[in-house]
Amino acid sequence: MVTIPLRTVSLAEPLETLGPNGRIGMVALATDLCTESDLRRMLPPGVELYTNRVSNVNPVTAENLRAMAPDIGRAAAGIVPDVDLDVMIYGCTSGTVMIGEEEVRQRMQSARGAFPCTTPVTAALAAIAAFGVNKVSILTPYLAAVNAEVASYFSGRGLDVRGITGFDIASDADMTRVSPESIYRAALEACADDAELLFISCTALRAAGVVGRIEGALGKPVITSNQAMVWHALELIGRPYRVSGFGTLFERRLERAA
């Protein structure tokens, strides 16, 4: 029998802190092809994103969106369970509308801990408040029935929704396949003249990269689901960050309760 020497070596330096500027846990959709890469593109150095996926199926209908609610806790519990997080995210706009912000928050916190939580809806509402506007237009990739629910939800939160426009797409994967140029052109058409802001809904859309271009053409602020989630998560972490190239939202500060 060959004897193999076993050795132990000392670390040259102490163990490093992972995510020294912040740790974000995200419950993403099983069918999602966009959100993780989109968020990482916007996050500043030293802020880490850790994800797990909730079970969901296509088509993107109200029934299927609501059906994912029971699995949110399981997905949240599996996100680096031995690591403290600064913020938890649920990465589905239409899912949040159908399930409700409060239920999503409760399911994530019950499973993973009492960390601050956000959703694309929660973040978008906070972003709209940060701009101090009320009249909004909405662009989505959704089917008409889902759009009706989205418009009603935002109206119910006190916003004056001047119109909602959709691509009438049923598949999460197809939503991600929509080109940034198509999003840009649709945004110009979807934004009402009297709207003060355009919200581009859906974490599957690759909209964050064309926000600056749309803002330049419209002369109005533009918010997307993923851009708003990054902004809100960083504001909840509460450290000074610089994010550029993804719209004027990152120049705004979160309105906090007195």
C-alpha positions in Angstrom: 0.0 0.0 0.0 1.4 3.4 -1.0 1.5 6.0 1.8 0.5 9.4 0.5 1.7 12.4 2.6 -1.1 14.4 4.1 -0.4 18.1 4.9 -2.2 21.1 6.1 -1.2 24.6 4.9 -2.0 27.9 6.7 -3.9 30.6 4.9 -1.8 33.5 3.8 -4.7 35.9 4.6 -7.9 35.7 6.7 -11.0 34.4 5.0 -12.6 37.1 2.8 -16.1 38.5 3.2 -18.3 37.5 0.2 -20.5 40.3 -1.0 -18.8 42.9 1.2 -21.1 45.7 -0.1 -24.3 43.7 0.1 -25.9 40.3 -0.4 -29.2 40.0 -2.3 -31.3 36.8 -2.5 -33.7 36.4 -5.4 -36.5 34.0 -6.0 -36.5 33.8 -9.8 -38.9 32.0 -12.0 -38.1 28.5 -13.3 -38.9 29.7 -16.8 -36.9 33.0 -16.6 -34.1 33.7 -19.0 -33.3 37.3 -18.3 -33.5 38.5 -14.7 -30.3 37.2 -13.2 -28.1 38.5 -16.0 -29.9 41.8 -16.1 -29.5 42.4 -12.4 -25.9 41.4 -12.3 -25.2 43.8 -15.2 -26.5 46.7 -13.1 -25.2 45.7 -9.6 -22.1 47.6 -8.4 -18.9 45.8 -7.5 -19.0 44.0 -4.2 -22.8 43.4 -4.2 -23.6 39.8 -4.8 -26.8 38.1 -6.1 -27.8 34.6 -5.0 -30.8 32.9 -6.6 -33.1 30.0 -6.4 -36.0 29.3 -8.7 -39.7 28.9 -8.0 -41.8 26.4 -9.9 -43.9 27.9 -12.6 -45.2 27.1 -16.1 -46.2 28.8 -19.3 -48.5 30.3 -20.6 -48.3 33.4 -18.4 -51.9 33.5 -17.3 -53.5 34.8 -14.1 -54.2 31.2 -13.0 -50.6 30.0 -13.6 -49.1 33.1 -12.0 -51.2 32.5 -8.8 -50.3 28.8 -8.8 -46.7 29.5 -8.0 -47.4 31.1 -4.6 -47.1 27.9 -2.5 -43.6 27.2 -3.8 -42.2 30.7 -3.0 -41.2 29.7 0.5 -39.4 26.6 -0.6 -37.4 28.6 -3.2 -36.6 31.3 -0.7 -35.4 28.8 2.0 -32.9 27.3 -0.4 -31.0 30.6 -1.1 -27.6 30.2 0.7 -29.4 29.3 4.0 -26.3 29.7 6.2 -25.5 33.2 4.9 -27.1 36.5 6.1 -28.8 38.5 3.4 -29.4 42.2 3.2 -32.5 42.0 0.9 -34.8 39.4 -0.6 -36.3 39.8 -4.0 -39.2 38.0 -5.7 -38.5 38.4 -9.4 -41.9 38.5 -11.1 -44.0 41.5 -11.8 -47.2 39.9 -13.0 -46.9 37.2 -10.3 -46.7 39.8 -7.6 -49.9 41.4 -9.0 -51.7 38.1 -9.0 -50.5 36.9 -5.6 -50.2 40.3 -3.8 -47.1 42.1 -2.4 -47.9 41.2 1.2 -48.4 37.5 0.6 -45.1 37.3 -1.4 -43.3 39.1 1.4 -44.7 36.9 4.1 -43.9 33.7 2.3 -40.3 34.8 1.7 -39.7 36.1 5.2 -41.4 33.1 6.9 -39.1 30.7 5.0 -35.8 32.7 4.9 -35.8 35.3 7.7 -37.0 38.8 8.5 -34.8 40.4 5.8 -36.1 43.5 3.9 -38.0 42.3 0.8 -39.0 43.8 -2.5 -40.7 42.8 -5.7 -40.9 44.5 -9.1 -44.2 46.0 -8.1 -43.0 47.2 -4.7 -39.9 48.6 -6.3 -41.8 50.3 -9.2 -44.2 52.0 -6.8 -41.3 53.2 -4.7 -39.5 54.5 -7.8 -42.6 56.3 -9.0 -42.9 58.0 -5.6 -39.3 59.0 -5.8 -40.0 60.9 -9.0 -43.0 62.5 -7.4 -45.4 61.8 -10.3 -48.8 60.2 -10.5 -49.8 59.9 -14.2 -48.2 56.8 -15.7 -48.3 54.8 -18.9 -47.4 51.0 -18.8 -45.8 48.8 -21.4 -45.8 45.0 -21.0 -45.3 41.8 -23.0 -48.5 40.3 -21.4 -51.8 39.0 -22.7 -54.7 41.4 -22.5 -56.3 39.6 -19.5 -53.1 39.9 -17.5 -52.7 43.6 -18.5 -56.2 44.3 -17.2 -55.1 43.0 -13.8 -51.9 44.9 -13.8 -53.6 48.2 -14.7 -56.2 47.6 -12.0 -53.5 46.9 -9.4 -51.6 50.1 -10.1 -54.7 52.1 -10.2 -55.7 50.6 -6.8 -52.4 51.9 -5.4 -53.5 55.5 -6.2 -51.8 56.0 -9.6 -53.5 57.6 -12.6 -52.9 54.9 -15.3 -53.2 56.7 -18.6 -53.0 53.5 -20.6 -51.5 50.0 -20.7 -50.0 48.5 -23.9 -48.9 44.9 -24.4 -47.2 42.6 -26.9 -49.8 39.8 -26.3 -47.1 37.2 -25.6 -47.9 34.1 -23.6 -44.4 32.5 -23.0 -41.8 33.8 -20.6 -39.0 32.7 -23.0 -40.6 34.6 -25.9 -40.8 37.7 -23.8 -37.0 37.6 -23.3 -36.6 37.1 -27.1 -38.2 40.5 -27.7 -35.4 42.7 -29.1 -34.4 45.9 -27.3 -35.2 47.8 -30.5 -38.8 46.5 -30.4 -39.0 47.6 -26.8 -37.7 51.0 -27.6 -40.2 51.6 -30.5 -43.1 50.2 -28.5 -42.2 52.4 -25.6 -42.5 55.6 -27.7 -45.9 54.4 -28.9 -47.2 53.3 -25.5 -46.4 56.4 -23.5 -49.4 58.8 -23.5 -48.7 62.4 -24.1 -50.0 63.4 -20.7 -48.2 60.6 -18.8 -45.5 61.8 -16.5 -43.6 58.5 -16.5 -43.5 55.2 -18.4 -43.2 51.9 -16.5 -42.0 48.9 -18.6 -43.3 45.9 -16.7 -41.9 42.3 -16.7 -38.6 41.0 -15.5 -38.3 38.9 -18.6 -38.0 41.9 -20.9 -34.5 43.1 -21.8 -35.6 46.7 -21.2 -33.1 48.1 -18.7 -30.4 48.6 -21.4 -32.5 50.9 -23.4 -34.0 53.0 -20.6 -31.6 56.0 -21.3 -32.4 56.0 -24.9 -36.2 55.9 -24.2 -35.9 58.7 -21.7 -34.0 60.8 -24.2 -36.7 60.4 -26.8 -39.7 60.9 -24.4 -38.2 63.6 -22.2 -39.7 61.7 -19.3 -38.5 59.2 -16.6 -38.7 55.5 -17.5 -38.8 52.7 -15.0 -38.4 49.0 -15.8 -39.0 46.0 -13.5 -35.4 44.9 -13.2 -33.9 48.4 -13.0 -36.4 49.3 -10.3 -35.6 46.1 -8.3 -31.9 46.9 -8.4 -32.4 50.5 -7.3 -34.8 49.5 -4.5 -32.6 46.7 -3.2 -29.6 49.0 -3.1 -31.6 51.7 -1.4 -32.8 49.2 1.2 -29.2 48.1 1.8 -28.6 51.8 2.6 -25.0 52.3 1.4 -23.9 54.9 -1.1 -23.7 53.3 -4.6 -23.1 54.7 -8.0 -24.9 53.1 -10.9 -24.8 54.7 -14.3 -26.1 53.9 -17.8 -29.5 52.6 -16.7 -31.6 55.7 -16.4 -32.3 58.7 -14.2 -33.9 56.5 -11.5 -30.4 55.9 -9.9 -30.1 59.6 -9.3 -33.2 59.5 -7.0 -33.4 58.5 -3.4 -35.9 56.3 -1.7 -38.7 58.1 0.1 -38.6 56.7 3.7 -41.4 57.0 6.3 -40.8 59.6 8.9 
